[in-house]
Amino acid sequence: MIKPLADRVVIKMMEGEETTKSGIILASSAKEKPQIAEVIAVGPGGNVDGKEIEMHIKIGDKVIVTKYAGTEVKYEGEELTIVRQSDILAIVE
């Protein structure tokens, strides 16, 4: 298990086929990098760069992240991304 430190969050980008309005199915390789992800692990927050950071994200949240944010890692066959909480723009409800 990956345990993020400080204000970092481990996310798994959501993939899958997408159908256009005209019915064309786009494979995940034919479209831009997705920006919606599921939160897999959350760091403890605390004092980060001299500021007290409270974590507002929890495991299982679906979130929207900034494009090209974070560091991509492969762990136990899964492709994950580690981002800072500040790279998360919104929680999808």
BABATI-178720 format. One record per residue: residue in one letter; x, y, z of N, C-alpha, C, CB in turn. Coordinates in steps of 0.001 Angstrom, whole numbers, padded with zeros to 6 digits, always signed. Glycine has a CB too. Layout:
AXYZXYZXYZXYZ/...
# end
This chain:
M+000848-001185+000000+000000+000000+000000+000891+001245+000000-000963+000000+001230/I+000517+002229-000773+001230+003503-000797+000599+004413+000243+001190+004157-002220/K+001429+004962+001117+000960+005854+002172+001537+007247+001897+001379+005327+003600/P+000730+008179+001387+001254+009498+001047+001613+010311+002284+000245+010256+000213/L+002572+011205+002129+003031+012060+003208+002446+013464+003055+004567+012115+003236/A+002397+014185+004142+001987+015602+004184+000649+015821+003478+003066+016490+003538/D+000616+016738+002508-000640+017109+001846-000826+016377+000518-000684+018616+001612/R-000226+015219+000392-000322+014490-000880-001475+013486-000853+001001+013763-001184/V-001979+013205-002059-003122+012323-002241-002788+011358-003376-004433+013135-002546/V-003061+010077-003195-002872+009084-004258-004212+008898-004948-002325+007716-003693/I-004202+009064-006276-005437+008930-007056-005245+007933-008187-005877+010294-007619/K-006355+007384-008646-006352+006504-009812-007254+007148-010852-006833+005040-009451/M-006677+007485-011991-007442+008139-013039-008525+007194-013547-006520+008586-014194/M-009705+007747-013788-010823+006944-014281-010713+006874-015796-012207+007545-013839/E-010792+005676-016307-010677+005487-017749-011891+004754-018265-009395+004720-018106/G-011863+004499-019533-012960+003768-020146-013307+004388-021482-014185+003747-019229/E-014163+003732-022180-014581+004249-023478-015537+005405-023289-015234+003148-024323/E-015495+006306-024220-016392+007447-024198-017100+007486-025543-015625+008786-023908/T-018384+007741-025522-019153+007811-026758-019473+009263-027051-020449+006966-026664/T-019193+009684-028294-019501+011048-028694-020997+011177-028944-018699+011451-029951/K-021487+012415-029115-022913+012630-029374-023371+011923-030637-023211+014114-029482/S-022476+011757-031606-022850+011089-032848-022733+009564-032758-021986+011599-033980/G-022333+009040-031584-022294+007598-031386-020947+006955-031649-023295+006966-032249/I-019920+007745-031926-018589+007195-032159-017945+006878-030812-017707+008185-032980/I-017418+005666-030674-016776+005261-029424-015292+005598-029515-016990+003733-029140/L-014806+006361-028533-013395+006735-028484-012699+005835-027469-013217+008248-028113/A-011655+005151-027906-010855+004354-026978-010076+005309-026086-009893+003380-027741/S-009668+004837-024921-008960+005707-023984-007671+006263-024585-008647+004950-022704/S-007057+005564-025548-005823+006049-026157-006074+007171-027157-005102+004910-026840/A-007324+007365-027589-007639+008354-028607-008118+009679-028042-008670+007813-029524/K-008200+009791-026753-008685+011034-026169-007663+011601-025200-010022+010812-025460/E-007912+012801-024750-006996+013442-023820-006974+012702-022487-007387+014905-023608/K-005918+012973-021725-005794+012401-020392-007029+012780-019575-004490+012889-019692/P-007669+011809-018909-008850+012135-018118-008487+013012-016930-009539+010861-017639/Q-009458+013787-016466-009205+014661-015337-010001+014255-014113-009521+016082-015702/I-010808+013201-014223-011574+012720-013074-010893+011473-012537-013063+012425-013461/A-010725+011434-011218-010000+010334-010591-010682+009925-009300-008541+010724-010322/E-010338+008721-008846-010816+008235-007554-009666+008315-006560-011368+006774-007660/V-009956+008784-005358-008936+008907-004315-008699+007531-003690-009367+009949-003227/I-007435+007106-003688-007034+005801-003162-006456+005931-001754-006008+005142-004094/A-005691+006996-001497-005070+007213-000182-004868+008711+000034-003706+006451-000068/V-004893+009135+001298-004781+010553+001649-003731+010719+002742-006154+011125+002114/G-002843+011697+002546-001832+012003+003551-002465+012649+004780-000755+012922+002964/P-001686+012795+005856-002227+013315+007112-002386+014828+007175-001362+012889+008220/G-001832+015555+006198-001865+017019+006286-000829+017477+007285-003273+017531+006689/G-001169+018496+008068-000232+018987+009076+000531+020194+008580+000738+017893+009476/N+001716+020417+009134+002527+021579+008785+003281+021311+007492+003509+021928+009923/V+002896+022022+006426+003514+021857+005117+004027+023221+004676+002506+021259+004072/D+005325+023320+004464+005957+024574+004038+005572+025741+004946+005570+024894+002594/G+005508+025500+006244+005217+026552+007205+003744+026895+007365+005942+027761+006819/K+002859+026181+006668+001417+026421+006779+000753+025168+007311+000803+026830+005408/E-000279+025356+008122-001046+024219+008641-002068+023819+007572-001758+024575+010013/I-001981+022592+007086-002872+022106+006024-003839+021085+006611-002059+021478+004848/E-005127+021336+006414-006172+020389+006803-006625+019658+005545-007381+021115+007508/M-006699+018346+005620-007098+017562+004449-008622+017539+004338-006536+016115+004536/H-009130+017893+003158-010570+017935+002896-011016+016777+002003-010949+019265+002246/I-010076+015995+001545-010341+014885+000637-010322+013595+001456-009289+014836-000532/K-011173+012623+001067-011146+011334+001767-011110+010192+000747-012383+011189+002707/I-010687+009045+001199-010603+007867+000336-011984+007579-000243-010062+006631+001120/G-012015+007282-001541-013269+006970-002230-013884+008160-002943-014257+006423-001254/D-013446+009395-002618-013963+010577-003317-013617+010503-004799-013394+011876-002697/K-014503+010992-005635-014232+011198-007057-013876+012671-007187-015475+010792-007985/V-012733+012962-007792-012243+014333-007839-011847+014729-009256-011058+014503-006898/I-011800+016032-009475-011290+016595-010721-009938+017210-010393-012286+017662-011344/V-008913+016829-011162-007561+017332-010921-007105+018201-012085-006576+016166-010707/T-006124+019065-011814-005577+019889-012886-004894+018996-013906-004589+020941-012331/K-004907+019436-015150-004274+018675-016222-002785+018554-015969-004531+019330-017584/Y-002247+017403-016226-000814+017131-016106-000281+017282-014681-000050+018046-017018/A-001156+017188-013686-000739+017324-012285-000119+016036-011783-001930+017713-011399/G+000777+016166-010832+001261+015027-010075+002361+014212-010705+000164+014158-009803/T+002672+013139-010009+003705+012195-010424+003051+010849-010643+004850+012096-009370/E+003233+010303-011836+002645+009000-012151+003562+007893-011648+002400+008853-013677/V+002981+006892-010998+003731+005741-010497+002980+004463-010853+003950+005841-008958/K+003720+003386-011003+003102+002085-011225+003368+001268-009974+003662+001372-012523/Y+002290+000777-009336+002419+000026-008095+001519-001189-008165+002070+000902-006866/E+002095-002355-008011+001366-003632-008068+000474-003721-009302+000520-003815-006808/G+001024-003311-010440+000314-003420-011709-000699-002320-011989-000373-004711-011760/E-000887-001394-011052-001843-000307-011248-001103+001000-011520-002762-000160-010016/E-001666+001801-012408-001095+003112-012668-001796+004123-011771-001231+003502-014172/L-001019+004739-010886-001541+005695-009918-000843+007034-010112-001352+005179-008467/T-001423+008088-009556-000828+009413-009608-000824+009978-008196-001600+010350-010593/I+000287+010603-007816+000384+011262-006516+000352+012764-006757+001685+010836-005744/V-000637+013434-006174-000804+014883-006342-000871+015551-004976-002082+015204-007167/R-000683+016853-004964-000915+017634-003753-002410+017930-003673-000065+018961-003750/Q-002913+018096-002477-004331+018429-002326-004681+019690-003125-004680+018627-000832/S-003746+020630-003237-004016+021874-003973-004160+021657-005480-002906+022873-003715/D-003737+020486-006012-003935+020169-007427-005333+019647-007702-002912+019151-007884/I-006106+019386-006642-007475+018900-006791-008404+020110-006838-007870+017927-005621/L-009167+020192-007937-010021+021350-008167-011400+021219-007550-010159+021586-009628/A-011938+019980-007522-013304+019791-007051-013561+018334-006711-014303+020270-008099/I-014572+018111-005879-015064+016761-005587-016341+016582-006402-015326+016543-004028/V-016428+015455-007104-017603+015151-007927-018596+014398-007050-017218+014310-009210/E-019822+014917-006934-020842+014252-006109-021885+013595-006956-021502+015235-005169/
# end
